[in-house]
Amino acid sequence: MGDVRAIHALLQGFADQGLLLARSISSLYDQLRDFIVYDDDGVRGVCSLHISWDNLAEIRSLAIAPELQGRGIGARLVRSCLDEAESLEIGQVFVLTYQAGFFRKLDFIDKDKKDLPHKIWSDCLHCPKFPDCDEEALLWVSKKNV
């Protein structure tokens, strides 16, 4: 609970640059259990796994302090979320992102946003960028499901 304001500050820095969607403090409290935190003398990185549907989850709010980027922290956080998805028997994880290349390196494949109807009609309708979203959609499929 004590990390919520630090998580918010980290995310807000990237939201202010238009690199990810802003999250309210209230929504962070609501979804706190979705988050994994990288703590290096304070909150220095975050990533969340949000369950969207029966066999589908979303990677959200991946942010690493600028001075720590490029050190593999983001990849470790995402892999941790993917491991959690597999432990919950969730076989597909998607992401909407401006950093598609990063996720492709983690075995995500390009996906048409139209193929994510539950996401579009639940969260995206409330987004200030809807219907002109400029993020790319990618999907990861568990090897256990192949």
Backbone bond lengths (Angstrom), bond angles and torsions (degrees), N, CA, C in turn:
res aa  C-N    CA-C-N  psi(-1)  N-CA   C-N-CA  omega(-1)  CA-C   N-CA-C  phi
1 M - - - 1.456 - - 1.532 110.66 -
2 G 1.317 114.87 -32.27 1.458 118.67 -177.45 1.514 114.27 -71.02
3 D 1.340 117.95 -10.60 1.471 120.66 -178.72 1.526 113.71 -92.67
4 V 1.317 118.30 -8.35 1.463 120.45 -171.59 1.522 112.33 -57.16
5 R 1.301 118.58 -47.21 1.474 119.74 -177.96 1.529 111.35 -67.21
6 A 1.325 117.84 -34.43 1.464 120.62 177.23 1.537 110.81 -70.28
7 I 1.330 116.84 -38.77 1.465 120.73 174.98 1.521 109.21 -61.24
8 H 1.311 116.00 -45.73 1.470 121.17 179.94 1.524 110.67 -59.46
9 A 1.318 117.52 -45.32 1.464 120.86 -179.12 1.526 111.30 -62.63
10 L 1.331 117.22 -43.03 1.468 120.64 178.67 1.523 110.66 -62.55
11 L 1.326 116.91 -48.23 1.462 120.69 179.87 1.521 111.63 -64.08
12 Q 1.323 116.64 -40.29 1.460 120.45 -177.40 1.524 111.78 -63.42
13 G 1.329 117.04 -34.81 1.466 119.98 176.96 1.519 111.80 -58.90
14 F 1.322 116.85 -40.48 1.467 120.96 178.15 1.524 111.08 -77.02
15 A 1.319 117.86 -35.05 1.468 121.27 177.19 1.526 110.25 -64.01
16 D 1.323 116.75 -38.72 1.467 120.43 178.82 1.527 111.82 -62.19
17 Q 1.323 116.62 -26.73 1.467 121.51 178.29 1.530 112.05 -90.09
18 G 1.336 116.94 -0.77 1.453 121.47 -179.10 1.520 113.41 75.72
19 L 1.337 116.93 19.99 1.462 121.14 -176.68 1.522 113.52 -92.52
20 L 1.317 117.68 -17.04 1.457 122.57 172.94 1.513 108.20 -156.29
21 L 1.314 115.14 166.51 1.457 119.70 -178.65 1.521 110.26 -78.40
22 A 1.301 115.16 140.09 1.462 120.51 178.44 1.522 109.53 -66.72
23 R 1.307 115.81 148.23 1.464 123.12 175.75 1.524 107.37 -122.51
24 S 1.298 116.38 134.16 1.463 119.75 176.81 1.523 109.00 -75.35
25 I 1.307 115.78 157.29 1.461 120.14 175.89 1.523 109.32 -60.74
26 S 1.318 116.85 -39.38 1.465 120.81 178.27 1.526 111.32 -58.86
27 S 1.340 117.58 -44.65 1.463 119.91 -179.66 1.527 111.14 -67.17
28 L 1.317 116.89 -31.62 1.474 119.39 177.18 1.524 110.75 -66.83
29 Y 1.325 117.21 -41.04 1.464 118.69 175.24 1.526 110.68 -62.84
30 D 1.342 116.85 -41.44 1.461 121.13 179.67 1.525 112.16 -62.10
31 Q 1.338 116.64 -34.15 1.459 120.94 -173.22 1.526 112.73 -115.03
32 L 1.301 117.73 19.95 1.455 121.49 -174.81 1.524 112.75 -57.08
33 R 1.308 117.21 -35.48 1.468 120.03 -178.66 1.527 112.10 -70.03
34 D 1.330 118.02 -12.74 1.466 121.68 176.19 1.525 111.75 -76.63
35 F 1.330 118.09 -19.36 1.460 122.51 -168.44 1.522 114.04 -89.35
36 I 1.319 113.35 144.27 1.461 123.30 166.99 1.528 104.85 -114.66
37 V 1.326 116.28 134.58 1.463 121.13 -176.68 1.521 109.73 -116.45
38 Y 1.320 116.09 133.58 1.456 121.60 169.43 1.524 105.88 -94.79
39 D 1.313 115.65 115.30 1.465 121.74 -176.33 1.523 109.26 -110.23
40 D 1.308 115.63 112.38 1.462 122.88 176.16 1.518 106.14 -127.80
41 D 1.341 114.37 79.52 1.458 120.85 -174.26 1.526 110.05 61.49
42 G 1.317 114.93 44.46 1.455 123.27 -178.31 1.513 109.84 126.60
43 V 1.312 116.68 168.76 1.460 121.95 179.67 1.515 108.34 -69.50
44 R 1.338 114.79 114.42 1.472 120.36 -176.78 1.522 112.10 -120.01
45 G 1.337 115.84 -9.69 1.450 120.59 177.83 1.516 110.01 -161.45
46 V 1.331 116.19 148.35 1.455 121.21 178.69 1.524 110.02 -146.04
47 C 1.309 114.33 155.86 1.458 122.31 173.58 1.518 106.21 -158.73
48 S 1.322 116.96 147.19 1.459 118.32 178.21 1.527 110.85 -130.38
49 L 1.315 113.88 150.65 1.455 122.81 173.91 1.517 106.42 -114.77
50 H 1.315 115.77 114.24 1.463 121.39 -178.17 1.529 108.96 -110.96
51 I 1.312 117.19 120.78 1.462 121.40 178.90 1.521 108.32 -74.03
52 S 1.341 114.87 124.68 1.463 120.80 -176.53 1.520 113.47 -102.18
53 W 1.329 116.60 -35.34 1.450 120.27 -172.86 1.515 108.62 -161.52
54 D 1.301 117.76 -173.90 1.455 124.63 -174.98 1.531 113.43 -46.72
55 N 1.297 118.78 -54.51 1.462 122.92 -176.52 1.524 109.87 -126.72
56 L 1.327 116.66 35.11 1.459 120.37 -173.48 1.525 110.44 -144.13
57 A 1.317 115.42 131.43 1.466 121.39 175.09 1.520 108.06 -133.51
58 E 1.318 115.06 169.08 1.460 121.41 -178.41 1.523 110.01 -127.88
59 I 1.320 115.57 137.83 1.464 121.40 167.83 1.526 105.75 -83.43
60 R 1.319 116.09 126.75 1.472 121.99 -179.75 1.527 109.90 -129.89
61 S 1.297 114.12 156.91 1.466 122.42 165.01 1.523 113.55 52.68
62 L 1.332 116.76 46.77 1.464 119.99 174.06 1.522 107.94 -81.18
63 A 1.313 115.89 120.18 1.473 120.55 179.63 1.520 109.01 -148.83
64 I 1.324 115.45 133.73 1.463 123.06 178.02 1.522 107.03 -125.36
65 A 1.328 116.71 135.71 1.460 120.49 177.18 1.529 108.75 -50.28
66 P 1.333 117.83 134.29 1.470 121.05 -174.30 1.529 114.09 -51.27
67 E 1.309 117.50 -39.85 1.469 119.70 -176.90 1.532 112.94 -72.25
68 L 1.333 117.91 -9.94 1.468 121.72 179.11 1.530 112.85 -107.91
69 Q 1.322 116.87 -0.43 1.458 119.88 -178.85 1.527 110.08 -67.89
70 G 1.326 115.00 150.58 1.455 121.03 179.32 1.515 113.90 84.93
71 R 1.316 117.54 9.32 1.468 121.98 -178.94 1.525 112.86 -108.61
72 G 1.321 117.46 8.27 1.459 120.89 177.43 1.517 114.65 87.02
73 I 1.319 117.26 2.41 1.467 120.56 -178.08 1.522 110.72 -65.66
74 G 1.320 116.86 -45.17 1.466 120.50 179.27 1.518 111.73 -60.78
75 A 1.322 116.91 -43.30 1.464 120.33 178.90 1.525 110.62 -62.63
76 R 1.326 117.46 -40.36 1.468 120.00 178.97 1.520 111.02 -65.43
77 L 1.325 117.13 -40.13 1.459 119.76 178.50 1.526 111.14 -64.56
78 V 1.325 116.67 -43.98 1.468 120.14 179.40 1.523 109.87 -64.12
79 R 1.320 117.72 -45.12 1.469 120.14 179.10 1.526 111.04 -60.67
80 S 1.309 116.62 -37.25 1.461 119.73 176.78 1.526 110.78 -62.20
81 C 1.320 116.79 -41.38 1.470 120.60 176.71 1.524 110.77 -64.33
82 L 1.332 117.28 -40.40 1.466 120.23 179.68 1.532 110.79 -66.72
83 D 1.323 116.56 -38.01 1.469 119.91 175.53 1.524 110.67 -62.23
84 E 1.325 115.69 -40.89 1.463 119.17 178.27 1.524 110.63 -64.53
85 A 1.338 116.71 -41.34 1.467 119.93 178.15 1.524 109.91 -58.44
86 E 1.319 116.86 -45.67 1.462 119.49 179.33 1.528 111.42 -63.38
87 S 1.324 117.18 -39.02 1.467 119.20 179.69 1.527 111.37 -65.57
88 L 1.318 116.61 -25.51 1.464 121.70 177.12 1.532 111.84 -91.37
89 E 1.336 115.62 4.83 1.463 122.99 -178.95 1.528 112.14 62.97
90 I 1.311 115.64 35.27 1.466 122.71 173.30 1.521 106.28 -97.82
91 G 1.313 116.84 117.63 1.454 121.12 -171.99 1.504 116.29 -93.52
92 Q 1.344 117.66 -9.47 1.458 120.45 -178.64 1.529 109.74 -135.88
93 V 1.319 114.47 135.87 1.460 120.72 178.92 1.525 107.27 -133.02
94 F 1.313 116.47 128.52 1.460 119.25 178.57 1.520 110.28 -114.31
95 V 1.319 113.48 166.58 1.456 121.03 177.17 1.524 107.95 -145.29
96 L 1.305 116.53 143.16 1.462 123.53 168.42 1.518 105.09 -109.77
97 T 1.327 117.06 122.76 1.453 119.43 -168.09 1.521 113.50 -151.85
98 Y 1.322 115.04 160.57 1.466 122.61 168.69 1.525 109.91 -98.06
99 Q 1.317 117.56 -4.24 1.467 123.32 -176.56 1.529 110.52 -114.79
100 A 1.325 116.27 54.43 1.463 120.86 -175.14 1.525 112.06 -58.70
101 G 1.313 118.07 -38.79 1.463 120.99 -179.09 1.514 112.36 -58.72
102 F 1.316 116.90 -40.32 1.467 121.37 178.00 1.524 110.10 -59.12
103 F 1.315 117.06 -46.58 1.462 120.55 -177.13 1.535 111.67 -72.58
104 R 1.320 117.51 -31.96 1.467 119.11 176.32 1.528 110.47 -60.93
105 K 1.313 117.48 -36.27 1.471 121.39 178.07 1.526 111.72 -64.83
106 L 1.332 117.07 -18.99 1.466 122.30 179.64 1.529 111.08 -102.31
107 D 1.331 116.31 23.00 1.464 124.18 175.13 1.526 114.34 73.80
108 F 1.309 118.28 21.24 1.458 121.05 170.50 1.526 107.40 -82.17
109 I 1.329 116.82 145.83 1.459 121.59 177.80 1.530 108.99 -117.68
110 D 1.313 115.51 153.26 1.462 120.59 179.72 1.518 110.41 -62.40
111 K 1.324 114.77 142.47 1.463 121.87 -177.89 1.529 108.05 -139.31
112 D 1.296 116.73 142.13 1.461 120.68 175.62 1.529 108.67 -75.97
113 K 1.305 117.49 131.16 1.471 121.02 179.91 1.526 112.23 -57.63
114 K 1.312 116.79 -27.44 1.464 120.23 178.86 1.527 111.67 -63.95
115 D 1.337 116.53 -20.19 1.462 120.28 179.37 1.524 112.16 -84.66
116 L 1.320 117.60 4.98 1.463 122.32 178.99 1.527 109.89 -118.81
117 P 1.318 118.09 57.84 1.469 119.96 -172.59 1.519 114.08 -61.99
118 H 1.316 118.06 -37.85 1.467 118.43 -179.93 1.519 110.45 -60.56
119 K 1.312 117.13 -42.49 1.462 121.47 179.03 1.530 110.26 -63.97
120 I 1.305 116.27 -47.57 1.466 120.20 -176.50 1.522 110.66 -58.85
121 W 1.334 117.01 -43.86 1.454 119.54 -174.42 1.524 113.97 -86.75
122 S 1.313 118.37 -6.93 1.464 118.22 177.92 1.526 111.12 -103.12
123 D 1.307 117.92 -63.94 1.465 120.49 -176.20 1.518 113.85 -89.43
124 C 1.330 116.21 -41.71 1.459 119.20 -171.74 1.528 113.43 -63.57
125 L 1.318 117.44 -30.84 1.463 119.86 179.06 1.530 112.07 -59.59
126 H 1.327 116.78 -25.53 1.462 120.89 -178.46 1.520 113.18 -94.07
127 C 1.321 117.08 -0.65 1.458 121.82 -176.91 1.525 110.17 -81.75
128 P 1.337 117.07 139.22 1.465 119.31 178.38 1.531 113.20 -64.79
129 K 1.328 118.30 -16.81 1.464 121.62 -179.55 1.533 112.58 -91.00
130 F 1.339 117.65 -7.53 1.459 120.44 -179.01 1.517 109.90 -72.64
131 P 1.309 120.42 134.87 1.455 129.96 6.34 1.524 113.53 -97.02
132 D 1.322 118.15 12.83 1.461 121.85 -175.34 1.523 112.41 -100.61
133 C 1.311 116.50 46.50 1.460 122.35 -178.84 1.524 109.99 -63.38
134 D 1.325 115.82 131.76 1.462 119.92 178.37 1.529 112.15 -110.24
135 E 1.334 116.85 12.18 1.458 120.12 175.85 1.530 109.35 -82.53
136 E 1.331 115.09 155.33 1.455 120.68 176.18 1.522 109.14 -95.65
137 A 1.330 116.07 143.86 1.459 121.91 176.90 1.523 108.60 -100.42
138 L 1.336 115.58 134.57 1.457 121.95 175.48 1.515 108.82 -135.56
139 L 1.325 115.95 155.69 1.451 121.77 -176.24 1.523 109.89 -132.13
140 W 1.319 115.28 137.98 1.469 122.82 172.72 1.521 106.98 -112.11
141 V 1.329 116.24 134.77 1.453 121.81 179.31 1.523 108.02 -118.78
142 S 1.308 115.86 126.21 1.458 121.30 179.95 1.527 110.68 -59.60
143 K 1.303 116.24 136.78 1.468 121.30 176.00 1.531 110.15 -64.58
144 K 1.326 116.54 -21.81 1.464 120.01 177.87 1.517 111.58 -70.03
145 N 1.343 116.49 -19.04 1.472 120.92 -179.43 1.524 112.64 -92.37
146 V 1.320 117.59 -8.58 1.459 120.41 -174.57 1.501 111.23 -78.83
